[in-house]
């Protein structure tokens, strides 16, 4: 029997609930006129993180990788995660 596919929304929900429980302000991120921006923005203590969520085993599209690179060049903290453990380790590094 094949393992059930974990949806991106499940990964995102668990991670966002964890971050909120640790005092992060979490919101959906949109940028009108810009495609392939990260899903969420997290803010805590003056630190701003942009996170792209993917389902386990999936990676960002070429356009998303390009947007992340563009944002990093401008000084943003931006990453993508496909599982809770990686997300947890990423945000703890900024606490």
Secondary structure, DSSP 8 states (H G I E B T S, - for coil): -------HHHHHHHHHHHHHHTT-EEEE---TT--S--SEEEEETTEEEEEEE--TT----HHHHHHHHHHHHTT-EEEEESSHHHHHHHHHTT-
